[in-house]
Amino acid sequence: MLNPQSRVASVKWNVLDDAAALAHATERRQIELDTAMVDTFQRDGVCYVPGLFTDWVEPLRSGLDRIMDSPGDYAFTSDSAEPGEPGRFFDTYCNWQRVPEFSAFALTSSAAFLAAQCMQSSTAQFFHEHSFAKEAGTQKATPWHHDLPYYCVDGTQTASVYVALDDTPEDTAVRFLAESHRDGNTYVPRRFRTGEDYDYDDPSMVSAPTAPPDGGEARIISGALSAGDAIVFDFRTLHGTTPAPVAGRRRAFSTRWLGDDVRYVERLGVTSPPLDLDLLPGDRMPESLFPTLWG
Ligand SMILES: O=C(O)CCC(=O)C(=O)O
């Protein structure tokens, strides 16, 4: 996800003392997901939901572009293309309380219900949002990684709802290694800027492949996206991109969801978000910061 060295909390990420109150005062849309879609998510660790968020594209683009114009006014922002490399690979997260379009999406869209159904969870607790932008000409690949070990949570019911904000050809879209969410491995987090593994002294983690296996049994799942299409994937599913040059802007907005069995965990290194939480391993994530938006 990010490079902790360049990742600075320019401002306090949570503006609200009690986000749960806002959750109670709002209602989320429901969409009944095809059971085949849920089965695909459970089997492959990823499923595609075309066109679900078309109405959200303009508002989410506006929110992200505002952050990109003025990154210092927002929480965790990072540029991963090195100086001299073509294009720009920007990402930012934990800004939903500062960006009304992002809070409206989390609090009123069908993302919470979508995540709950895919996770087969009776609840969907909102962890945070994360936006990405690759500008035209960017050749920086998103390194192969999975998200769970970057986070201070652990569990088997997790989902990211990733919304494409631009039409994206298949060669520059994020791609996934099917069934990697169930391979039993925890992969060392990897820096987006250098592609190097974090310096984690955790013998239970292994280094992720730098490229997905070619041929054999491995199934790579990828596809062109239209703005407004959603991809739902498990925090444990390996994903990344090729270094193919990005033709136009390529923006995306991802919300991260926690299901019934997810609990706080201590990692043997910096986590992202680098949150300072007064919790014990095994605790539920506090509702005041991470409101349950479904169930
Ligand atoms: O859009 C990308 O290239 C990266 C997305 C990603 O890593 C994520 O949402 O976890």
The ligand as an SDF file (V2000), in Angstrom:
LIG
                    3D

 10  9  0  0  0  0  0  0  0  0999 V2000
   -4.9310    0.4870   -8.2510 O   0  0  0  0  0  0  0  0  0  0  0  0
   -3.8560   -0.0400   -7.9820 C   0  0  0  0  0  0  0  0  0  0  0  0
   -2.9460   -0.1880   -8.8150 O   0  0  0  0  0  0  0  0  0  0  0  0
   -3.5730   -0.5830   -6.6070 C   0  0  0  0  0  0  0  0  0  0  0  0
   -4.7760   -0.8730   -5.7880 C   0  0  0  0  0  0  0  0  0  0  0  0
   -4.4560   -1.5350   -4.5080 C   0  0  0  0  0  0  0  0  0  0  0  0
   -3.3460   -1.9870   -4.2700 O   0  0  0  0  0  0  0  0  0  0  0  0
   -5.5110   -1.6750   -3.4910 C   0  0  0  0  0  0  0  0  0  0  0  0
   -6.6280   -1.1460   -3.6290 O   0  0  0  0  0  0  0  0  0  0  0  0
   -5.2280   -2.3320   -2.4700 O   0  0  0  0  0  0  0  0  0  0  0  0
  1  2  2  0
  2  3  1  0
  2  4  1  0
  4  5  1  0
  5  6  1  0
  6  7  2  0
  6  8  1  0
  8  9  2  0
  8 10  1  0
M  END
$$$$
